[in-house]
């Protein structure tokens, strides 16, 4: 089995340029909280923030083994003294509030989310609870505590989403932008990430495991294309984007052209020494589509002062999103998955 960082060799373009001094100036000496800190991107972000000079990173995670492994890894690198390991659920806003207050947090990265597209289709209320309601609660905490920055990863799947997962990310983008009251003190920043090599549950990780075991892999459709980035790129985008905006903003990396998934799969097999990969075409799963998009037709993509980071500007507003999130909150509280699905797939928000 190849290490996850070697998946980066599947990238079909030059890696994005990095200007580490800009995020270093922002986070040097800072106190930061990261939800979903034990995940693939979360753990890499925690390490990066500490290496950039953050005085303290509060690592908030509900999955105990992941948090334990994160702590062990940081200690092995000599970085453990600046990490606070905190078990807890992203839906527990009072606990997040106590952590923000106790550690004088001035930036929150909200990475905790359910991410599996087909599973989301079967669990609408639970995905809404974490990906939308918990995120809305977290930014309310940040506003009340006058936290400077709130940063969260959206997805290219948020553009005209056919999936519930994508719809939750679109809702989150709109909700953070439209909270817009005079009481809002926190700059909200979203970054539309694309598919990230080396993340847990990613299709490339699944295919690698099957190739390593000598098994066949099931490709949904030979016409399917995807945009890709490395974990290093994802972390850099999240850390840097918050230094660019003066108000709630949305960014994306200059990720090049989409790549056929069949091409990526065959390159993976070659990297692993599999001469004759057995690939079956099994059909698109619920919530999937053949290709992804980076922006809506009503959005304009413009350059920023940082090379390879682009801002997505939209003149369309969604003031009704505030009421929609309130109704979604009721669906979550009552376990109304059908109602949650109906709200999330409302065409006025996702088209």
N, C-alpha and C positions, 0 to 999 in steps of 0.2 A: 504493500500500500504506500502511495506517495504522500509525503507531508502536505498539509493543506496549503502552505505558502507556495508550494511548487505548482499549484493550479494557475498561478499568475502567468506561467508560460503559455497558457492558452489564449492570452490577450492578443487580439489581431491588430493592435495599433500601439504606438508609443505610449508609455505611461504618462499620465497627466503631470504637468510641471508642478513643483512644490516650492512654496516660499514659506519656510518654517518660521521665519522671524516675525511675520505678521501675527499668527496665532500665539507665538511665544510672548509677544508684547501684551497680548490680551490676557493670557492665562498665567503668566509668571506671578507667583505669589497669591493666586486666586484660590477661593474655596468653591469647589464644584460638586454637584450631585449628578450621578448617572443612574437612571433607572434601566433595568435590563442589563446591568453591568456584567453579568456572568455569561452573556451571549457571545457569539462569534465576533460581532462588531463592537459590542459593549466592552468586552475585555481588552480588545486592541485599542479602543478609545481611551480607556482608563490608563493603560500603560503610556499612551502618547501624551496625555494631559500631564502626567507626572513628569515625563521626560521633558516636556515644554516648560516645566518649572512650577506647576500648580503646588501650592502649599499643602492642600488637602483635597482628596477626591473621596467623596462618600459613595461607596459602591452599593447600590440598592438592588436586591435580587430576591426573587421568590423561590428559585430552585437552589436548594442548599448545596448539592454536590457541585454545581457550577460556581457558586460563590466560594466554596472551599478551595476548588482548583485555582480560581483566580487569586486568592490570597497566597496559596503556596507558590504560584508562579511569580507573583510580585516579590515575595520574600527571597526567592532564589535569585532574582535579578537585583536585589538590594534596594527595592523600591517600596517595600511593605510599610515602612514607617509613616508614609504620607497617605496611606489608604485606610479608610474606615469601612469595615465589612458589616453591612446591615441587612439582615433578612427581613423581607416584607413584601407585601403585594402592592402592585402599582395602583390598585383600586382603593387602597387605604390612604385617603387624602389627609386625615389627621396625623398619621405617622409621618408622611412626607412633610407636612407643615412643621412638625416638631424637629425633624432633621434639618430642614432649611433654617429654622430659627436657632437651634442649638449650635450649628456649625457655621453660622453667618454666611450661608451659601449665596454667591452672587451670580451663578450661572447653573442652569439645569439642562441636562441633555436627556430627553424623554425617549429612550430607546425601547422600553418595555412594550411589546406588542405581540399579538398572534399574527403569524406570517404565512401559514400554509394555505394556499388558495382552495383546494378541494375540501379541506377540513372546515374552512370558514363557511362554505356553502351549507354545511349541516349544523352549524352552531352560531347562527346569526346574532342571538342575544348576547352570547359570551364574547364574541369578537367585538361587537359594539361596546360592550362594557369596558374592555381594555383599550381598544384602539381609538375610541371616541370619547366616552364618558370620563374615563380615568384621565385621559389627556386634558380634557376641558377642566376637570377638577384641579389638575396639577398646575395649569397656568393661572387659575384663580388663586391658588396658594402663592404663586410667584408674584402676582399683582399685589396681593395683600401684604407680602413681606418685602416688596420693592426690590425683588431680584432683577438684576440688569438684563439678563438674557435667558430666553427659553428656546432651545433648539431641538427639533425633532426630525427624524427621517421620514419623508414621504416616499413615493414610489412612482416610477413611470406607469405602473398599473392604475394610478389615480386618474389617468387621462381617459375619458369616456369609458369608464370601467364596466365590463360585463360581469365582474366578480364582486362578491361582497367584500373581500379583502381590499380590492382597489377602491370600492365605494367608501370604506371606512377611512382610507387615507385621504380621499378627496374631501370627505366631511371634516377631517381634522384640519386640512389646509384652510378650508373656508371658515371653520369655527374660530381658529386662532386669529385669522385676519379680521373677522367681523365682530369679535368681542368688543372692540373699539369704543368702549365707554371712556368718559373723562377720567375714570378711576384707574384705567389701565396704565400701569407704570413699567411693564416689562416688554422689552422688544422681542417679538416672536419671530422665529426664523425657521422655515422649512426647507429641506433639501430633497429634491426628487432623486433618490438613488435608483440605479438600474440593478440588474442581477449582479450579485457579488460573488466572485469565486471564493471558495473555501469556507462558506458559512454552513452551519449545521442545517441539515435538511434540504440543502440545495440540490438540484437535479444532478449537478456534476459530481457532488459527493456520493450520491446514490449510484450513479453509473460507475464511478471509480471502485466502489465496494463490490459491485457485481462483476466488473472486469477482473478484479483481484481474485474473486472466487471462481472464475471460469464460467460465469453465468451469462445468459443472454440479457440484453437491456431492451426496455420497451420505450421507444421514441413515439411521442404522440402523433406527429405528422412531419413528414420529410420537408414540407414547405415552411415549417415554423422557424422564425428568426427571433433573436433576442439581442439586446444591448448588454454589454458586460463591463464590469470594473473590478479592480482588486480591493481587498480589505484596506490596504494602505491608502488607496484613493478615497474610499468611502470615509475613512476616519479623517483624512486631511480635509475633505470637503465639509464635513460637519464642524470641525474645529475652526476652519477659516471663514465659513459663510457668516457666522455671527459677528465677525469683525467688519462686515461690509454695510449692513443696513442701518437705517435710522428709524425705521418703523417695521411693522410686520411684513416680511418679504419672503420670496420664494426663489430658490436657486437650483441649478443643475450643472453637472460637469460637462465639459466638451468631450463626450464619449464616442464620437465618431459614428460610423455606420453600424446598423444591426448585422448580425452574423447568423447564417443558417445554423440551427441547433445540430443538424446532422454533421456539418463541418466541424463544429466544436467537439462533438462526440467522437468523431474519427481521429481528431488530433489528440484527444485524451487517450484513446486506445493506443495510438502510436507512442505517446509519452510513456505509457505503462508497459510497452513491449508486447502488446497484443496485436499479432500480425493479421488475424482474420476475425475482427469483432463481429459478434452475432447480434444484429440490431433488428428488432421487430417494430413495425409501425402499428401502434395499438389504438390510435384515435385520441382526439382531444378530450380532456377531462372537464367536469363541470367548472365553470368560471374561467377557463383558459381561452386564449385566442391565438391566432396564428402569428400576429405581430404586435409589438408595443409601440406607443407613441410617446414623445417627450413633452409635447405641449398641445393645448387646445388651439383650434383655429382662431379663437378670439384673444389668444395670448401672443405677446411679442417677446422674442428672445433677444436680449441685448447684452453687449459686453460689459464687464465690470473692470475695476482697476487691477484685478488679479487675473493673470493669464489662466485660461482653461476653466474659469468659473463664469457661468452665464446667469443673468437674472431673467426671470420670467415675469413679465409685466402684464397685468390684466386690468382692463377698464370695467369689466363686469363685476358687480357686487352681488352678494347673497345675504341680505339682511335677514331673510327668513330662516337662515341656518340656526340662529340662536334659539328660536322656537322649536325647530326640528330637533336640536340636541336635547331640549327639555322633554319633548315627547319620547325621544329615544331613551332617556333616563328612566321614564316610566315603564317602557317595555322591558328594560333590563331588570328593574325592580320586581316586575311581575312574571318574568320568564317568558315574555311574549315574543317568541322568535319570529313568528309570522309578521307581527307588527313592526319589529325591528327591521326585517327584510324590506317591507314596504317603504319605510321611511328612508332607509339607506339607498334604495334604488330609485328614489324620486327623480324623475327626469330633469326637474328644474335645477338640480344640483350637480348631476353627474353627466350632463350632455352639454 
